[in-house]
């Protein structure tokens, strides 16, 4: 965890995991394991939707970067809910409350967090730190208190939400699919079936013409 995050969290009530007890210790271990194994979490913002975010777990804090060229996140309030998934099943595992600490560029805390994020960032470029300092936001999410949801204690509702609206579209260009898309395959199959039916009908008409011709020849021969 960053030094700044440690200082700010110390002003808050002591987390349940630090108050002792096997149940609290087990929840803390599960939290650390879930954060370390999965690079994806969901941030639930009050009066907003739930936002997916890739992160790096650093000794008690989930570090995320957002902004131009990075994952989109709204400006986060001082406290959010963080939802963690099971790496094995992909399902909901834990829901915890977390304090939000925006790290200031140029501070040792920001530098450490940015270095960890760049090391974990896919397709990172050399100017990542410079761009992040100028345009992006590096945030530390520090969980506290007992989990709101955990194995054996999940909310009754299914948490389903409609897909988030997006400007993404494929109307002007569609990715290539091996063997074509489903509707394209169905259209080709219909065309093949129609062609086969047409050939069968042509053969039947040819047979009928030949029969008529043979009948006509026999009649004239009589």
Backbone as JSON, one array per atom type, in Angstrom:
{
  "sequence": "XXXXXXXXXXXXXXXXXXXXXXXXXXXXXXXXXXXXXXXXXXXXXXXXXXXXXXXXXXXXXXXXXXXXXXXXXXXXXXXXXXXXXXXXXXXXXXXXXXXXXXXXXXXXXXXXXXXXXXXXXXXXXXXXXXXXXXXXXXXXXXXXXXXXXXXXXXXXXXXXXXXXXXXXXXXXXXXXXXXXXXXXXXXXXXXXXXXXXXXXXXXXXXXXXXXXXXXXXXXXXX",
  "N": [[0.85, -1.19, 0.0], [0.46, 2.31, -0.61], [2.3, 4.95, 1.05], [0.85, 7.27, 1.57], [-1.79, 6.39, 1.38], [-1.78, 4.68, 3.56], [-1.47, 6.47, 5.69], [-3.88, 7.94, 5.52], [-5.85, 6.01, 5.84], [-5.37, 5.24, 8.44], [-6.66, 7.12, 9.94], [-9.26, 6.35, 9.89], [-11.91, 4.16, 11.23], [-10.73, 1.16, 12.79], [-10.13, -1.59, 10.67], [-12.25, -4.5, 10.43], [-10.85, -6.86, 10.12], [-8.51, -6.41, 11.5], [-9.27, -6.39, 14.08], [-9.19, -8.77, 15.24], [-10.03, -12.29, 15.66], [-11.07, -15.31, 14.15], [-12.89, -15.36, 11.97], [-12.79, -12.76, 10.89], [-10.1, -12.68, 10.19], [-10.06, -14.69, 8.26], [-11.7, -13.5, 6.31], [-10.08, -11.34, 5.6], [-7.9, -12.69, 4.5], [-9.14, -13.92, 2.32], [-9.9, -11.67, 0.88], [-7.38, -10.55, 0.2], [-6.39, -12.64, -1.38], [-8.29, -12.73, -3.47], [-7.96, -10.17, -4.59], [-5.31, -10.29, -5.44], [-5.21, -12.44, -7.23], [-7.03, -11.92, -9.29], [-7.11, -9.6, -11.91], [-9.14, -7.86, -12.36], [-11.76, -5.8, -11.2], [-14.9, -4.52, -9.92], [-16.3, -1.33, -9.61], [-18.61, 0.1, -7.64], [-20.57, 2.84, -7.82], [-22.36, 5.24, -6.03], [-25.6, 6.3, -7.1], [-24.94, 5.94, -9.71], [-23.66, 3.76, -12.31], [-22.19, 0.44, -12.16], [-18.74, 0.12, -12.51], [-16.35, -1.55, -14.46], [-12.91, -2.31, -13.8], [-9.46, -2.65, -14.38], [-6.77, -3.52, -12.22], [-4.04, -3.14, -9.87], [-2.92, -4.9, -7.1], [-1.6, -3.77, -4.14], [-0.33, -4.36, -1.3], [-2.65, -3.97, 0.44], [-4.06, -2.02, -0.93], [-5.97, -1.31, -3.84], [-4.83, -0.37, -6.88], [-5.62, 1.83, -9.47], [-5.73, 3.17, -12.78], [-7.0, 5.79, -14.76], [-8.48, 7.59, -17.51], [-7.75, 9.62, -20.48], [-6.98, 7.49, -23.14], [-6.84, 5.36, -21.46], [-8.65, 3.14, -19.21], [-12.11, 4.01, -18.86], [-13.38, 5.88, -16.18], [-15.61, 7.35, -13.83], [-15.44, 10.45, -11.9], [-14.57, 9.58, -8.73], [-16.36, 9.23, -5.64], [-15.62, 9.78, -2.09], [-15.99, 7.37, -0.9], [-16.6, 4.07, -1.99], [-18.17, 1.06, -3.25], [-16.58, -2.03, -3.72], [-16.5, -4.71, -5.89], [-15.56, -8.02, -6.09], [-14.41, -10.76, -8.07], [-14.48, -14.36, -8.4], [-11.59, -16.02, -9.34], [-11.6, -18.58, -10.28], [-14.28, -19.35, -10.97], [-15.37, -17.06, -12.03], [-17.55, -15.79, -10.96], [-19.39, -13.65, -8.62], [-17.63, -12.85, -5.69], [-16.74, -11.33, -3.38], [-17.94, -8.37, -1.75], [-16.92, -5.24, -0.84], [-16.48, -2.31, 1.19], [-14.71, 0.66, 0.31], [-12.2, 3.12, 0.78], [-11.48, 6.01, -1.17], [-8.61, 7.29, -2.62], [-7.06, 9.75, -4.3], [-4.06, 9.91, -5.93], [-1.35, 12.19, -5.97], [0.42, 13.44, -8.75], [3.97, 13.28, -8.96], [4.51, 12.81, -6.31], [6.02, 10.45, -3.97], [4.25, 8.32, -3.48], [2.54, 8.35, -5.7], [4.42, 7.84, -7.73], [5.33, 5.24, -7.09], [2.92, 3.78, -7.33], [2.3, 4.26, -10.04], [4.47, 3.06, -11.35], [4.04, 0.36, -10.67], [1.59, -0.05, -11.92], [2.26, 0.43, -14.61], [4.0, -1.7, -15.06], [2.2, -3.77, -15.02], [0.49, -3.16, -17.05], [-0.88, -3.94, -20.17], [0.65, -3.73, -23.36], [2.07, -1.4, -22.76], [3.56, 1.81, -23.2], [6.61, 3.74, -23.6], [6.23, 6.36, -22.73], [4.29, 6.3, -20.78], [4.17, 7.06, -18.0], [4.66, 9.81, -18.12], [2.47, 10.65, -19.64], [0.36, 9.78, -18.01], [0.77, 11.38, -15.75], [0.19, 13.88, -16.8], [-2.38, 13.71, -17.95], [-4.04, 11.72, -16.85], [-5.62, 9.89, -14.1], [-4.49, 8.51, -11.15], [-5.51, 6.24, -8.79], [-6.0, 5.07, -5.47], [-7.71, 2.45, -4.01], [-8.85, 1.61, -0.97], [-9.78, -1.01, 0.9], [-12.01, -1.44, 3.72], [-13.34, -2.39, 6.94], [-15.68, -5.14, 7.57], [-16.54, -7.52, 4.95], [-19.31, -6.71, 2.84], [-20.64, -8.55, 1.32], [-20.03, -12.01, 1.03], [-18.79, -15.4, 0.6], [-21.5, -17.49, 1.27], [-23.04, -15.49, 2.3], [-24.67, -13.76, 0.54], [-26.43, -11.17, -1.26], [-29.98, -11.29, -1.89], [-31.06, -10.56, -4.39], [-30.32, -10.65, -7.96], [-28.52, -8.86, -9.09], [-28.45, -8.13, -11.74], [-27.96, -5.93, -14.49], [-28.87, -3.56, -17.05], [-27.03, -3.45, -20.17], [-24.33, -1.13, -20.43], [-24.65, 2.0, -22.1], [-23.13, 2.71, -25.21], [-20.98, 4.19, -27.66], [-19.89, 2.57, -29.49], [-19.8, 0.79, -32.58], [-20.52, -1.39, -35.35], [-21.5, -0.97, -37.83], [-20.38, 0.07, -40.15], [-18.2, -1.49, -40.64], [-17.48, -4.9, -40.33], [-16.09, -7.36, -38.27], [-14.01, -9.99, -39.57], [-15.1, -13.34, -39.78], [-14.3, -16.73, -39.27], [-15.44, -18.93, -41.65], [-17.65, -17.38, -41.93], [-20.41, -15.32, -40.67], [-23.26, -16.18, -38.58], [-25.78, -15.47, -39.77], [-24.93, -15.12, -42.35], [-24.05, -17.67, -43.06], [-26.51, -19.02, -42.9], [-27.88, -17.73, -44.99], [-26.35, -18.53, -47.18], [-26.86, -21.26, -47.07], [-29.63, -21.31, -47.58], [-29.56, -20.36, -50.21], [-28.17, -22.46, -51.46], [-29.98, -24.57, -51.04], [-32.19, -23.62, -52.48], [-31.08, -23.61, -55.04], [-30.61, -26.36, -55.41], [-33.26, -27.3, -55.31], [-34.24, -26.02, -57.61], [-32.72, -27.32, -59.58], [-33.65, -29.95, -59.29], [-36.35, -29.58, -60.01], [-35.99, -28.82, -62.68], [-34.97, -31.18, -63.75], [-37.17, -32.87, -63.39], [-39.03, -31.65, -65.11], [-37.71, -32.03, -67.5], [-37.81, -34.83, -67.68], [-40.59, -35.21, -67.92], [-41.04, -33.97, -70.43], [-39.61, -35.71, -72.08], [-41.1, -38.07, -71.73], [-43.56, -37.28, -72.89], [-42.69, -36.88, -75.48], [-41.93, -39.51, -76.2], [-44.42, -40.82, -76.04], [-45.78, -39.44, -78.07], [-44.31, -40.22, -80.28], [-44.8, -43.01, -80.38], [-47.56, -43.0, -80.94], [-47.66, -41.83, -83.46], [-46.33, -43.77, -84.87], [-48.12, -45.85, -84.93]],
  "CA": [[0.0, 0.0, 0.0], [1.22, 3.54, -0.61], [2.41, 5.59, 2.37], [-0.25, 8.23, 1.74], [-3.0, 5.64, 1.67], [-1.67, 4.18, 4.92], [-1.72, 7.56, 6.62], [-5.29, 8.34, 5.5], [-6.67, 4.94, 6.39], [-5.19, 5.17, 9.9], [-7.6, 8.02, 10.57], [-10.58, 5.73, 9.85], [-12.05, 3.08, 12.2], [-9.87, 0.01, 12.54], [-10.85, -2.62, 9.92], [-12.66, -5.65, 11.23], [-9.83, -7.9, 10.06], [-7.47, -6.1, 12.46], [-9.81, -6.43, 15.41], [-9.02, -10.12, 15.75], [-11.1, -13.23, 15.39], [-10.79, -16.13, 12.96], [-13.73, -15.01, 10.83], [-12.24, -11.55, 10.29], [-8.83, -13.04, 9.57], [-10.38, -15.42, 7.04], [-12.19, -12.55, 5.31], [-8.94, -10.58, 5.12], [-7.11, -13.56, 3.63], [-9.89, -14.09, 1.08], [-9.81, -10.4, 0.16], [-6.05, -10.45, -0.39], [-6.26, -13.63, -2.44], [-9.11, -12.31, -4.6], [-7.35, -9.0, -5.2], [-4.04, -10.64, -6.07], [-5.38, -13.41, -8.32], [-7.81, -11.36, -10.4], [-6.73, -8.23, -12.25], [-10.34, -7.09, -12.68], [-12.75, -5.59, -10.15], [-15.99, -3.62, -10.3], [-16.46, -0.22, -8.67], [-20.01, 0.5, -7.57], [-20.65, 4.24, -7.44], [-23.73, 5.62, -5.68], [-26.31, 7.09, -8.1], [-24.29, 5.7, -11.0], [-23.61, 2.34, -12.59], [-21.0, -0.27, -11.69], [-17.71, 0.28, -13.53], [-15.24, -2.51, -14.4], [-11.6, -1.67, -13.81], [-8.29, -3.48, -14.08], [-6.08, -2.93, -11.08], [-2.88, -3.82, -9.27], [-3.05, -4.98, -5.65], [-0.32, -3.41, -3.52], [-0.26, -4.34, 0.16], [-3.81, -3.38, 1.09], [-4.73, -1.02, -1.76], [-6.13, -1.61, -5.25], [-4.41, 0.79, -7.64], [-6.22, 1.91, -10.8], [-5.45, 4.38, -13.56], [-8.1, 6.09, -15.68], [-8.34, 8.84, -18.23], [-7.56, 9.48, -21.93], [-6.12, 6.38, -23.53], [-6.92, 4.3, -20.45], [-10.02, 2.74, -18.93], [-12.95, 5.13, -18.43], [-13.99, 5.85, -14.85], [-16.07, 8.68, -13.42], [-14.76, 10.98, -10.72], [-15.09, 8.74, -7.67], [-16.55, 9.86, -4.33], [-14.64, 9.38, -1.08], [-16.21, 5.96, -0.54], [-17.29, 3.28, -3.01], [-18.2, -0.39, -3.03], [-15.75, -2.76, -4.66], [-16.97, -6.08, -6.08], [-14.48, -8.89, -6.55], [-14.87, -12.01, -8.65], [-13.68, -15.56, -8.21], [-10.75, -16.31, -10.5], [-11.91, -19.93, -10.77], [-15.6, -19.45, -11.58], [-15.77, -15.8, -12.64], [-18.71, -15.26, -10.28], [-19.22, -12.71, -7.52], [-16.99, -13.45, -4.53], [-16.76, -10.41, -2.24], [-18.26, -6.95, -1.91], [-16.34, -4.53, 0.3], [-16.42, -0.86, 1.13], [-13.33, 1.1, 0.12], [-11.91, 4.55, 0.71], [-10.89, 6.43, -2.45], [-7.53, 8.26, -2.45], [-6.44, 10.17, -5.56], [-2.63, 10.17, -5.69], [-0.88, 13.38, -6.68], [1.64, 13.23, -9.54], [5.19, 13.85, -8.4], [4.75, 12.31, -4.95], [6.54, 9.07, -3.96], [3.13, 7.38, -3.55], [2.11, 8.29, -7.1], [5.48, 7.22, -8.52], [5.31, 3.8, -6.84], [1.7, 3.23, -7.92], [2.41, 4.33, -11.5], [5.43, 2.03, -11.78], [3.39, -0.94, -10.56], [0.56, -0.12, -12.96], [2.9, 0.31, -15.92], [4.54, -3.05, -15.18], [1.08, -4.69, -15.25], [-0.3, -2.66, -18.18], [-0.61, -4.56, -21.46], [1.0, -2.8, -24.43], [2.5, -0.13, -22.2], [4.56, 2.53, -23.99], [7.64, 4.36, -22.75], [5.8, 7.65, -22.16], [3.09, 6.1, -19.96], [4.2, 7.84, -16.77], [4.52, 11.23, -18.47], [1.08, 10.86, -20.07], [-0.51, 9.64, -16.85], [0.93, 12.55, -14.88], [-0.39, 15.06, -17.42], [-3.76, 13.58, -18.42], [-4.82, 10.65, -16.22], [-5.78, 9.88, -12.65], [-4.09, 7.28, -10.46], [-6.33, 6.19, -7.58], [-5.86, 3.93, -4.57], [-8.94, 2.03, -3.35], [-8.41, 0.93, 0.24], [-10.92, -1.65, 1.57], [-12.05, -1.36, 5.19], [-14.46, -3.06, 7.6], [-16.0, -6.49, 7.13], [-17.2, -7.56, 3.64], [-20.76, -6.61, 2.79], [-21.05, -9.83, 0.76], [-18.95, -12.98, 1.03], [-19.36, -16.74, 0.45], [-22.48, -17.86, 2.29], [-23.8, -14.31, 2.74], [-24.88, -12.9, -0.62], [-27.74, -10.54, -1.37], [-30.98, -12.17, -2.52], [-31.31, -10.21, -5.79], [-29.3, -11.19, -8.87], [-27.61, -7.78, -9.47], [-28.39, -7.92, -13.18], [-28.15, -4.56, -14.93], [-28.83, -3.46, -18.51], [-25.71, -3.08, -20.67], [-24.05, 0.3, -20.48], [-24.75, 2.57, -23.43], [-21.82, 2.96, -25.79], [-20.98, 4.7, -29.03], [-19.26, 1.57, -30.36], [-20.69, 0.28, -33.63], [-19.86, -2.13, -36.43], [-22.35, -0.84, -39.01], [-19.6, 0.37, -41.34], [-17.21, -2.55, -40.84], [-17.76, -6.03, -39.46], [-14.9, -8.22, -38.18], [-14.07, -11.22, -40.35], [-15.32, -14.56, -39.01], [-13.97, -17.96, -40.0], [-16.66, -19.59, -42.12], [-18.75, -16.43, -42.03], [-21.3, -15.15, -39.52], [-24.41, -17.07, -38.56], [-26.78, -15.11, -40.77], [-24.34, -15.33, -43.68], [-24.11, -19.11, -43.3], [-27.91, -19.37, -43.17], [-28.23, -17.24, -46.32], [-25.71, -19.41, -48.16], [-27.58, -22.54, -47.05], [-30.89, -21.1, -48.3], [-29.25, -20.27, -51.64], [-27.86, -23.81, -51.94], [-31.23, -25.34, -51.06], [-33.0, -23.15, -53.61], [-30.45, -24.08, -56.27], [-30.89, -27.79, -55.53], [-34.67, -27.44, -55.66], [-34.38, -25.63, -59.01], [-32.18, -28.39, -60.44], [-34.58, -31.08, -59.25], [-37.53, -29.22, -60.81], [-35.61, -28.86, -64.09], [-34.88, -32.59, -64.14], [-38.53, -33.4, -63.49], [-39.64, -31.11, -66.34], [-37.08, -32.71, -68.64], [-38.37, -36.18, -67.75], [-41.95, -35.11, -68.45], [-40.96, -33.69, -71.87], [-39.2, -36.94, -72.77], [-42.24, -38.98, -71.73], [-44.52, -36.81, -73.88], [-42.13, -37.12, -76.81], [-42.03, -40.94, -76.5], [-45.82, -41.11, -76.31], [-46.12, -38.9, -79.37], [-43.66, -41.05, -81.31], [-45.53, -44.27, -80.48], [-48.85, -42.75, -81.56], [-47.45, -41.6, -84.88], [-45.92, -45.04, -85.45], [-49.3, -46.66, -85.15]],
  "C": [[0.89, 1.24, 0.0], [1.26, 4.16, 0.78], [1.25, 6.53, 2.62], [-1.54, 7.5, 2.09], [-2.97, 5.11, 3.09], [-1.99, 5.26, 5.93], [-3.2, 7.91, 6.68], [-6.18, 7.26, 6.09], [-6.54, 4.86, 7.9], [-6.13, 6.1, 10.64], [-9.0, 7.45, 10.64], [-10.69, 4.67, 10.94], [-11.22, 1.88, 11.8], [-10.66, -1.05, 11.79], [-11.16, -3.82, 10.78], [-11.61, -6.73, 11.24], [-8.73, -7.68, 11.07], [-7.98, -6.15, 13.89], [-9.71, -7.82, 16.02], [-10.2, -10.99, 15.42], [-10.83, -14.0, 14.13], [-11.62, -15.75, 11.75], [-13.2, -13.77, 10.11], [-10.93, -11.84, 9.58], [-9.06, -13.8, 8.27], [-10.87, -14.51, 5.94], [-11.04, -11.73, 4.74], [-8.08, -11.4, 4.17], [-7.8, -13.75, 2.29], [-9.83, -12.83, 0.23], [-8.47, -10.28, -0.53], [-5.87, -11.42, -1.54], [-7.05, -13.22, -3.68], [-8.5, -11.12, -5.33], [-6.1, -9.37, -5.98], [-4.23, -11.54, -7.28], [-6.1, -12.82, -9.52], [-7.39, -9.92, -10.65], [-7.91, -7.34, -12.58], [-11.24, -6.99, -11.45], [-13.83, -4.66, -10.69], [-16.16, -2.57, -9.2], [-17.9, 0.25, -8.74], [-20.11, 1.91, -7.0], [-22.1, 4.59, -7.16], [-24.31, 6.54, -6.75], [-25.66, 6.99, -9.48], [-24.29, 4.2, -11.25], [-22.35, 1.73, -11.98], [-19.98, -0.31, -12.82], [-16.65, -0.81, -13.39], [-13.91, -1.77, -14.47], [-10.5, -2.71, -13.58], [-7.45, -2.76, -13.03], [-4.82, -3.71, -10.76], [-3.06, -3.77, -7.76], [-1.7, -4.76, -5.01], [-0.49, -3.26, -2.02], [-1.43, -3.57, 0.79], [-4.53, -2.33, 0.28], [-4.81, -1.52, -3.2], [-5.84, -0.33, -6.03], [-5.02, 0.74, -9.03], [-5.8, 3.2, -11.46], [-6.57, 4.55, -14.56], [-7.85, 7.41, -16.36], [-8.13, 8.6, -19.71], [-6.57, 8.37, -22.26], [-6.13, 5.22, -22.57], [-8.4, 3.96, -20.22], [-10.84, 3.94, -18.46], [-13.51, 4.89, -17.04], [-14.49, 7.25, -14.54], [-15.21, 9.2, -12.27], [-15.37, 10.29, -9.5], [-15.28, 9.52, -6.38], [-15.54, 9.31, -3.32], [-14.79, 7.91, -0.69], [-17.01, 5.27, -1.64], [-17.4, 1.84, -2.52], [-17.38, -1.06, -4.13], [-16.22, -4.21, -4.69], [-15.86, -6.89, -6.7], [-15.05, -10.2, -7.05], [-13.96, -13.16, -8.25], [-12.89, -15.83, -9.48], [-11.13, -17.65, -11.11], [-13.24, -19.98, -11.53], [-16.02, -18.18, -12.32], [-16.97, -15.15, -11.98], [-18.36, -14.31, -9.15], [-18.65, -13.43, -6.3], [-17.13, -12.59, -3.28], [-17.27, -9.05, -2.67], [-17.78, -6.24, -0.66], [-16.48, -3.03, 0.09], [-14.95, -0.44, 1.03], [-13.26, 2.62, 0.13], [-11.19, 4.85, -0.6], [-9.85, 7.51, -2.18], [-6.91, 8.54, -3.82], [-5.0, 10.56, -5.26], [-2.16, 11.32, -6.56], [0.38, 13.07, -7.46], [2.84, 13.93, -8.89], [5.48, 13.39, -6.98], [5.31, 10.89, -5.02], [5.43, 8.04, -4.08], [2.65, 7.21, -5.0], [3.14, 7.56, -7.94], [5.47, 5.7, -8.34], [4.09, 3.16, -7.51], [1.8, 3.2, -9.44], [3.37, 3.27, -12.03], [4.8, 0.65, -11.73], [2.33, -1.11, -11.66], [1.18, -0.28, -14.35], [3.45, -1.1, -16.13], [3.44, -4.05, -15.49], [0.29, -4.35, -16.5], [0.1, -3.37, -19.45], [-0.32, -3.47, -22.49], [1.39, -1.43, -23.91], [3.57, 0.49, -23.11], [5.49, 3.29, -23.06], [7.17, 5.64, -22.09], [4.58, 7.52, -21.26], [3.08, 7.01, -18.75], [4.02, 9.33, -17.06], [3.07, 11.54, -18.85], [0.13, 10.75, -18.89], [-0.44, 10.86, -15.95], [0.22, 13.77, -15.46], [-1.89, 14.94, -17.65], [-4.63, 12.63, -17.61], [-4.86, 10.77, -14.7], [-5.38, 8.51, -12.11], [-4.76, 7.29, -9.09], [-6.02, 4.93, -6.78], [-7.21, 3.67, -3.9], [-8.55, 1.15, -2.17], [-9.61, 0.31, 0.96], [-10.82, -1.5, 3.1], [-13.32, -2.05, 5.68], [-14.71, -4.45, 7.01], [-16.67, -6.45, 5.75], [-18.7, -7.44, 3.77], [-21.38, -7.89, 2.23], [-19.83, -10.74, 0.72], [-19.57, -14.36, 0.86], [-20.27, -17.12, 1.61], [-23.33, -16.69, 2.76], [-23.94, -13.32, 1.58], [-26.28, -12.3, -0.58], [-28.68, -11.43, -2.16], [-31.17, -11.84, -4.0], [-30.1, -10.57, -6.65], [-28.31, -10.15, -9.38], [-27.52, -7.58, -10.98], [-28.7, -6.47, -13.52], [-28.15, -4.53, -16.46], [-27.44, -3.06, -18.97], [-25.54, -1.57, -20.72], [-24.12, 0.8, -21.92], [-23.35, 2.92, -23.94], [-21.98, 3.47, -27.21], [-20.36, 3.7, -30.0], [-20.27, 1.02, -31.36], [-19.87, -0.49, -34.65], [-20.69, -2.03, -37.72], [-21.55, -0.58, -40.28], [-18.55, -0.69, -41.63], [-17.47, -3.66, -39.85], [-16.54, -6.94, -39.43], [-15.11, -9.5, -38.98], [-14.22, -12.41, -39.43], [-14.97, -15.76, -39.88], [-15.27, -18.67, -40.37], [-17.85, -18.66, -42.22], [-19.58, -16.36, -40.76], [-22.52, -16.05, -39.65], [-25.43, -16.76, -39.62], [-26.25, -15.31, -42.18], [-24.36, -16.82, -44.02], [-25.54, -19.54, -43.64], [-28.32, -18.92, -44.55], [-27.6, -18.12, -47.39], [-26.43, -20.76, -48.22], [-28.91, -22.42, -47.79], [-30.65, -21.04, -49.81], [-28.93, -21.65, -52.21], [-29.11, -24.66, -52.05], [-32.11, -24.93, -52.24], [-32.41, -23.63, -54.94], [-30.71, -25.57, -56.5], [-32.35, -28.03, -55.94], [-34.91, -27.07, -57.13], [-33.86, -26.7, -59.95], [-33.11, -29.6, -60.46], [-35.82, -30.79, -60.1], [-37.22, -29.27, -62.3], [-35.51, -30.29, -64.58], [-36.27, -33.2, -64.31], [-39.21, -32.91, -64.77], [-39.04, -31.77, -67.57], [-37.62, -34.13, -68.8], [-39.77, -36.16, -68.35], [-41.93, -34.85, -69.95], [-40.58, -34.94, -72.66], [-40.34, -37.95, -72.84], [-43.26, -38.58, -72.8], [-44.03, -37.09, -75.3], [-42.23, -38.6, -77.19], [-43.46, -41.35, -76.81], [-46.23, -40.64, -77.7], [-45.53, -39.74, -80.5], [-44.4, -42.38, -81.49], [-46.86, -44.08, -81.21], [-48.7, -42.55, -83.08], [-47.05, -42.89, -85.59], [-47.08, -45.98, -85.71], [-50.02, -46.22, -86.44]]
}
